[in-house]
Amino acid sequence: MPSAHVDTFARDHLPPPEALPELRFDLPTLQFPEQLNCATELLDRHVAEGRGDRLCIQAPGLRWSYAELQAQANRIANVLVSEMGLVPGNRVLLRAPNNPMLAACWFAVVKAGGIAVGSMPLLRAKELKQIIDKAQISHALCDLRLADEMKLAAADCPMLLQLCFFNDAGANGLEAAMARQPDTFANVATAADDTCLMAFTSGTTGQPKGTMHFHRDVMAACACWPPHVLRPRPDDIFIGSPPLAFTFGLGGLLLFPMSIGASTVLVEKVSPPDLMGAVQAFGATVMFTAPTSYRAIAMSLQGQPWPAKSLRKCVSAGEALPAATRKLWRETSGLEIIDGIGSTELLHIFISADEQDARPGATGKAVPGYTACVMDAEGRPLPPGQVGALAIKGPTGCKYLADARQVQYVRDGWNYTGDAYLLDEDGYYHYQSRTDDMIISAGYNIAGPEVEDALLRHPDVAECGVVGVPDEERGQIVKAFVVLKPTAQPTPATAAALQDYVKQAIAPYKYPRAIEFRDKLPRTETGKLQRFRLREA
């Protein structure tokens, strides 16, 4: 099937064929047609087959059926094409907290043959500009409440030609434009291997990496982990904390429920108390969140009756699940957590275990459709009991957007996730650590060098090194080792000022929760910072 993309940027910037991972489509449900638009399969199919009245999306004060979401997405798609000049293959930045309009915008972009590019609500203009520049984004749909940083970024990005705000009652808002458009739209007949999604991950350098996913990849993710491990039902109500800009959130809160005609709850406030309040208010049955959140909820409810009687499935990903957290949650809720590891590069979970097969300290086994292996430094499979690099093959794989780091992630057809794992005699994979300098804190990926760069811009900082250190609640926290200039004093007030400075410079979740002042930092003879010595300290 020839590509439907008029703008061929994505296809032109795929890795060369020799750098792509080997794909495997071993399951009957992974046999996809050459022409495929995942919005047709996930949304329109339910309406066409008579399920348009089924509940699809809920939020405080709002309930949309599948037919109502389809109508909203169709109107936005018409706005994109007829008023904003979108052509298939254009990249569209989406920026909002988790809410129904963001979901409608995502489907609108995909229906129109565009490429949806999610962005975290907490990102600052500098970080947005990096994404816009790298993906050559021409259009943006943004929640009006996040307009300030969006406008700052747009002013410095001449390729961003069209910017429209939603949840906007004004005459120039997206809702006003939608009112001028019909609620019908003919989806673009995209090829199964046309890109429909770019998800950005910061990597270890702080320079964002765009991971490209095809329409086929989206449907493959829905065909592997959900039916074989999660096993949801059409009457399930999904809820969770991860942003839709994360593939963990996009899959768990939008793609997976809609693939089976279930419904989802999108809430903007997702602190542990807020999340549990929403579970009870909406009668949610399937919850996605990080181990940190499970631990906080369980600790707050110790000694109290379990309040969320509707909840029947709990999914954890984003960081390693401590055995103690699994035990505490089970004792508090009576529910076993479904753990899993996925990656932005492979779209979603590829190693997991259901409630019956869960083992404390183990992530699980390879999800049907995927093959996993623990490799030594030379790319040879290691026997059980030895620690090595986790490598994966399956129906999805890493396709970085014009990035030399592709050859680090994909080797000999395998996707190397950057995680160190051990395989036991029973086929269970046990997480050991990250193999790179990525800091994973409460489910967020944070690049140490990016935090260092922010700190170094402060006038009191001479040099610094940033690493992740173990933390019982968050898995890891960001810790900065700082050498001050002679004019500054190593006081708690100085540390607090540096923390506030970082929060203003980059996304607030990246700030160093611990700061240690040093007279000097460990370096090699050539001046390279020895982060491993900081971690040892």
C-alpha positions in Angstrom: 0.0 0.0 0.0 1.5 3.3 -1.0 1.8 6.0 1.7 -1.0 8.5 2.0 1.4 11.1 3.3 1.7 14.2 1.1 4.2 15.5 3.6 6.9 12.8 3.5 9.0 14.1 6.4 8.4 11.2 8.7 9.2 8.5 6.1 12.2 10.5 4.8 13.7 10.5 8.3 13.2 6.9 9.3 16.4 5.1 10.2 18.0 3.3 7.3 16.8 -0.3 6.7 19.9 -1.9 8.2 19.3 0.0 11.4 15.7 -1.0 11.9 14.8 -3.8 14.3 13.6 -7.2 13.2 9.8 -7.3 13.5 7.8 -10.4 14.3 4.1 -10.9 13.7 3.7 -14.4 15.1 0.1 -14.0 16.5 -3.0 -14.4 14.3 -4.2 -11.0 15.6 -1.0 -9.3 14.3 -1.9 -9.9 10.6 -2.8 -6.4 9.5 -4.0 -5.2 6.1 -1.7 -2.9 4.1 -4.2 -0.1 4.4 -5.0 0.8 8.0 -6.1 3.9 9.9 -6.0 3.2 13.6 -8.7 5.8 14.3 -11.1 3.9 12.1 -10.4 0.7 14.1 -10.4 2.2 17.6 -13.3 4.7 17.2 -15.3 4.6 14.0 -15.7 0.8 14.0 -17.7 0.8 17.2 -20.2 3.4 15.7 -20.4 1.5 12.4 -21.1 -1.7 14.1 -24.0 -0.3 16.2 -22.1 0.5 19.5 -22.2 4.3 19.1 -24.3 4.8 22.2 -21.8 3.0 24.5 -20.1 5.1 27.1 -16.6 6.1 25.9 -15.0 9.0 27.9 -15.9 10.5 31.2 -14.5 13.5 33.1 -15.9 15.6 35.9 -19.2 17.0 34.5 -18.9 15.2 31.2 -19.9 11.9 29.5 -19.3 11.2 25.9 -20.5 8.1 24.0 -18.4 6.6 21.1 -20.7 8.5 18.7 -20.2 11.8 20.5 -16.4 11.4 20.6 -16.5 10.6 16.9 -18.5 13.7 16.1 -16.1 15.9 18.1 -13.0 14.3 16.4 -14.6 14.7 13.0 -15.3 18.4 13.5 -11.7 19.0 14.7 -10.4 17.0 11.7 -12.4 19.3 9.4 -11.0 22.3 11.2 -7.4 21.0 10.7 -7.9 20.3 7.0 -10.2 23.1 5.8 -9.2 26.0 8.1 -5.7 25.2 9.2 -4.4 23.7 6.0 -3.3 20.3 7.3 -2.1 17.7 4.8 -1.4 14.1 5.5 2.0 13.6 7.1 2.0 17.0 8.9 3.0 16.9 12.5 0.6 18.3 15.1 1.7 19.2 18.6 -0.9 18.4 21.2 -0.6 20.1 24.6 -3.1 19.6 27.5 -3.6 17.8 30.7 -5.6 14.6 30.4 -9.1 15.7 29.3 -11.7 14.7 26.7 -10.8 17.5 24.2 -7.2 16.2 24.1 -8.5 12.8 23.3 -10.7 14.2 20.5 -7.8 16.2 19.1 -5.6 13.0 19.0 -8.2 11.1 17.0 -8.8 14.1 14.8 -5.1 14.3 13.8 -4.9 10.6 13.1 -8.2 10.6 11.1 -6.8 13.4 8.9 -3.6 11.4 8.2 -1.5 13.7 10.4 1.0 12.7 13.0 0.1 13.4 16.7 3.0 14.6 18.8 2.1 14.7 22.5 3.8 17.0 25.0 3.9 16.9 28.7 1.9 19.7 30.3 4.8 20.7 32.6 7.3 21.3 29.7 8.7 24.8 29.4 9.1 26.8 26.2 12.7 25.7 25.8 11.8 22.1 25.9 8.8 22.6 23.6 11.0 24.3 21.1 13.3 21.3 21.0 10.4 19.1 20.1 9.0 21.5 17.5 12.4 21.9 15.8 13.2 18.2 15.8 9.8 17.1 14.4 9.4 20.2 12.2 5.9 20.7 13.6 3.6 22.9 11.6 0.4 22.8 13.6 -0.4 22.9 17.3 -3.6 22.4 19.3 -3.2 23.5 22.9 -5.4 23.9 26.0 -5.9 27.6 26.7 -4.7 27.2 30.3 -1.2 26.2 28.9 -1.0 29.0 26.5 1.9 31.0 28.1 4.7 28.6 27.5 3.2 27.5 24.1 3.2 31.1 22.9 6.8 31.6 24.0 7.9 28.6 22.1 5.8 29.5 19.0 7.4 32.9 18.9 10.8 31.2 18.4 9.6 28.5 15.9 8.9 30.0 12.5 7.9 26.5 11.1 4.9 26.4 13.5 2.4 28.0 11.2 -0.9 27.2 12.8 -1.7 27.4 16.5 -5.2 27.0 17.9 -6.4 26.8 21.6 -9.2 24.7 22.9 -11.2 24.8 26.1 -11.5 28.4 24.8 -14.9 30.2 24.8 -13.5 33.0 22.6 -14.4 33.6 18.9 -10.9 32.4 17.8 -10.9 29.2 19.9 -11.1 25.7 18.5 -14.7 25.2 19.8 -15.9 28.2 17.7 -14.2 26.7 14.6 -15.7 23.3 15.3 -19.2 24.8 15.4 -18.7 25.8 11.7 -17.8 22.3 10.7 -19.9 19.2 10.0 -19.7 16.2 12.3 -18.8 13.8 9.5 -15.3 13.2 8.1 -13.8 10.7 5.6 -10.7 9.3 7.3 -7.5 9.4 5.2 -6.7 5.9 3.8 -3.3 5.7 5.4 -0.9 2.8 4.8 -0.4 0.5 7.8 3.2 1.7 7.9 2.4 5.4 7.8 3.5 7.2 10.9 0.6 8.4 13.1 2.4 9.1 16.4 5.7 10.6 17.5 6.4 10.2 21.2 9.4 12.1 22.6 11.8 10.8 25.2 14.7 12.8 26.6 17.3 10.0 26.7 20.4 10.4 28.8 21.7 13.5 27.1 18.7 15.8 27.6 18.4 16.0 23.8 14.9 14.7 23.0 14.6 11.6 20.9 11.4 11.3 18.7 10.1 7.7 18.5 8.0 7.1 15.5 5.1 4.7 15.5 2.9 3.5 12.6 -0.8 2.9 12.5 0.1 -0.8 12.6 2.2 -0.3 15.7 -0.8 1.2 17.6 -3.0 -1.8 16.8 -0.2 -4.3 17.5 0.2 -2.8 21.1 -3.6 -3.3 21.5 -3.3 -7.0 20.3 -0.5 -8.1 22.6 -0.4 -7.1 26.3 -4.1 -6.2 26.9 -5.8 -9.5 25.8 -3.1 -11.8 27.1 -2.2 -10.2 30.4 -4.7 -7.5 31.4 -7.7 -9.3 30.0 -10.2 -6.3 30.3 -13.9 -6.5 29.6 -16.1 -4.1 27.5 -17.8 -3.0 30.7 -14.6 -2.0 32.4 -13.9 1.7 33.3 -10.3 2.6 33.0 -8.6 5.4 35.0 -5.0 6.4 35.8 -2.4 9.0 36.4 0.1 8.9 33.4 -0.3 11.8 30.9 -1.5 10.9 27.4 1.8 12.3 26.2 3.4 9.2 27.7 2.8 6.1 25.7 2.1 4.3 29.0 -0.8 6.8 29.5 -1.9 6.8 25.8 -2.2 3.1 25.7 -3.6 2.5 29.2 -6.1 5.4 29.2 -7.2 5.6 25.5 -6.0 3.0 23.1 -6.6 -0.2 25.2 -10.1 0.6 26.5 -11.3 1.7 23.1 -9.9 -1.3 21.4 -12.5 -3.4 23.1 -15.3 -0.9 23.4 -14.7 -0.1 27.1 -14.7 3.4 28.6 -12.1 5.6 30.2 -12.0 8.4 32.8 -9.7 11.3 32.1 -8.9 13.4 35.1 -6.5 16.3 35.3 -5.7 16.1 39.0 -3.9 12.8 39.6 -2.2 13.1 43.0 -2.8 9.8 45.0 -5.7 11.3 47.0 -7.3 12.8 43.8 -6.8 9.6 41.9 -8.5 7.5 44.6 -11.3 10.0 44.9 -11.9 9.7 41.1 -11.8 5.9 41.3 -14.7 6.0 43.8 -16.6 8.8 42.1 -16.6 7.1 38.7 -16.7 3.5 39.8 -13.4 2.7 37.9 -12.4 -0.9 37.6 -9.0 -0.7 36.0 -6.3 1.6 37.3 -2.9 2.6 35.7 -0.3 4.4 37.9 3.3 4.2 39.1 4.6 2.3 42.1 5.1 5.5 43.9 1.4 6.3 43.7 0.4 2.8 44.8 2.7 3.1 47.9 1.3 6.5 48.8 -2.3 5.4 48.5 -1.7 2.2 50.5 0.1 4.1 53.3 -2.7 6.7 53.6 -5.3 4.0 54.0 -3.5 1.7 56.4 -5.9 0.6 59.2 -8.9 1.9 57.2 -11.6 -0.1 55.3 -10.8 -0.4 51.6 -12.9 2.3 49.9 -12.6 1.5 46.2 -14.9 -1.5 45.9 -15.2 -1.2 42.1 -11.5 -1.6 41.4 -10.6 -5.0 40.1 -7.3 -4.5 38.1 -4.2 -2.5 39.1 -1.4 -1.9 36.6 2.1 -0.7 37.4 4.7 0.5 35.0 7.1 3.4 34.4 9.6 2.1 37.0 10.5 -1.0 38.8 7.9 -2.2 41.3 9.5 -2.9 44.7 8.4 -6.1 46.3 7.5 -4.2 49.5 5.1 -2.0 47.6 3.4 -5.0 45.9 3.0 -6.6 49.4 1.7 -3.3 51.0 -0.9 -2.8 48.2 -2.1 -6.4 48.4 -2.5 -6.1 52.2 -4.4 -2.8 51.9 -6.6 -3.5 48.8 -6.7 -7.2 48.5 -5.6 -6.8 44.9 -2.5 -8.1 43.2 -0.7 -5.5 41.0 -0.1 -6.4 37.4 3.5 -5.2 36.8 5.1 -4.6 33.5 8.0 -3.0 31.6 7.5 -1.1 28.4 9.3 1.7 26.6 8.5 4.7 24.5 10.6 3.1 21.7 8.4 -0.1 21.6 5.2 1.8 22.4 4.0 -0.2 25.4 4.5 -3.2 27.8 6.5 -6.2 26.5 7.3 -8.0 29.8 4.6 -8.5 32.4 2.7 -11.0 34.6 -1.0 -11.2 35.4 -2.3 -11.5 39.0 -2.1 -15.3 39.1 1.5 -15.4 37.8 2.9 -12.4 39.7 6.1 -13.0 41.7 7.5 -10.5 44.2 10.6 -8.9 42.7 10.0 -10.1 39.2 8.6 -8.1 36.3 7.2 -11.1 34.6 7.6 -13.0 31.4 7.7 -11.9 27.7 4.2 -10.9 26.6 2.8 -13.0 23.8 3.9 -11.5 20.5 7.3 -10.5 22.0 10.5 -12.4 22.6 13.0 -11.3 25.3 16.6 -12.1 25.9 19.3 -11.2 28.4 22.5 -10.4 26.5 26.2 -10.1 27.4 28.4 -7.2 26.2 29.0 -9.0 22.9 25.3 -9.6 22.2 25.3 -13.3 23.1 22.4 -14.7 25.2 23.2 -15.3 28.8 22.0 -18.3 30.8 19.6 -17.9 33.7 21.0 -16.4 36.8 23.4 -13.9 35.1 22.8 -10.1 34.8 22.9 -8.6 31.3 21.3 -6.2 28.9 17.6 -6.7 28.1 16.9 -7.1 24.4 13.4 -7.4 22.8 11.9 -8.4 19.5 8.2 -8.2 18.5 5.7 -6.5 16.3 6.8 -3.0 17.4 10.3 -1.6 17.5 12.5 1.4 17.8 12.4 3.9 15.0 14.1 7.1 16.1 13.4 10.3 14.1 16.7 11.2 12.4 18.9 10.3 15.3 22.3 8.7 15.4 21.4 7.0 18.7 19.3 4.4 16.7 22.4 2.2 16.4 22.7 2.2 20.2 19.1 1.0 20.7 18.9 -1.5 17.9 21.7 -4.0 17.4 21.5 -7.2 15.3 17.8 -6.7 15.0 17.2 -6.6 18.8 15.8 -3.6 20.7 18.1 -2.9 23.7 16.0 -1.1 26.3 18.8 0.2 28.5 17.8 -2.0 31.4 19.9 -4.6 33.1 17.9 -7.8 33.9 18.3 -11.3 35.2 16.4 -14.3 33.9 15.5 -17.0 36.4 15.1 -20.7 35.8 11.3 -20.3 35.5 11.5 -17.8 32.7 10.8 -14.7 34.9 12.7 -11.5 34.2 14.0 -9.6 37.3 14.9 -5.9 36.9 18.4 -4.9 38.3 19.1 -1.3 37.2 19.4 1.0 34.3 22.4 0.5 32.1 22.7 4.2 31.3 22.6 7.4 33.2 18.8 7.8 33.0 17.2 8.7 36.3 13.7 7.2 36.8 11.9 8.9 39.6 8.2 8.3 40.3 7.7 7.1 36.7 9.3 10.1 35.1 12.4 9.7 32.9 14.9 12.4 33.8 18.2 13.0 32.1 21.0 14.1 34.5 22.9 16.2 32.0 19.8 18.3 31.4 19.4 19.1 35.1 23.2 19.9 35.2 22.7 22.3 32.3 19.9 24.1 34.2 22.0 24.3 37.4 25.0 25.6 35.5 23.0 28.6 34.3 22.7 29.8 37.9 25.2 32.5 38.7 26.3 30.8 42.0 27.2 27.4 40.4 30.7 26.7 39.3 30.2 23.1 38.4 27.9 20.2 39.2 27.1 16.6 38.6 23.6 15.0 38.8 22.8 11.4 39.4 19.9 9.3 40.6 20.1 7.9 44.1 17.8 5.2 45.6 14.7 6.4 47.3 12.1 4.2 49.1 9.1 6.1 47.9 10.1 7.3 44.4 12.4 4.5 43.3 15.1 7.1 42.7 15.4 10.9 43.3 17.5 13.4 41.5 20.6 14.4 43.5 22.9 17.2 42.5 26.5 17.5 43.7 27.3 21.2 43.4 30.6 23.2 43.5 29.7 26.8 44.3 31.6 29.9 43.2 33.6 31.6 46.0 31.0 34.3 46.4 28.3 31.8 47.4 27.8 30.0 50.7 26.8 26.3 51.0 23.7 26.9 53.1 20.2 25.3 53.1 19.0 28.6 51.7 21.3 28.4 48.8 20.2 24.8 48.1 16.5 25.9 48.2 17.3 28.7 45.8 19.0 26.3 43.3 16.0 24.0 43.5 13.6 26.8 42.7 15.8 28.0 39.9 15.7 24.6 38.2 11.9 24.3 38.6 11.6 27.6 36.6 14.2 26.6 34.0 12.9 23.1 33.1 9.9 20.9 33.9 9.5 21.1 37.7 9.5 17.3 38.2 13.1 17.3 37.1 14.5 19.4 40.0 17.1 17.9 42.4 15.3 16.8 45.5 18.7 16.5 47.2 21.7 18.8 46.9 25.2 18.1 48.3 27.8 20.8 48.2 31.4 19.7 47.3 34.7 21.4 47.0 35.4 19.5 43.8 33.9 16.8 41.6 35.5 13.5 40.6 36.8 13.7 37.1 39.1 11.7 34.7 42.5 13.1 33.6 40.8 14.4 30.5 38.2 16.3 32.6 35.2 13.9 32.1 32.9 13.8 35.1 32.8 10.4 36.8 29.1 10.0 37.6 29.7 6.5 38.8 31.8 7.9 41.7 28.9 10.2 42.6 26.5 7.3 42.7 28.9 5.3 44.8 29.0 8.3 47.3 
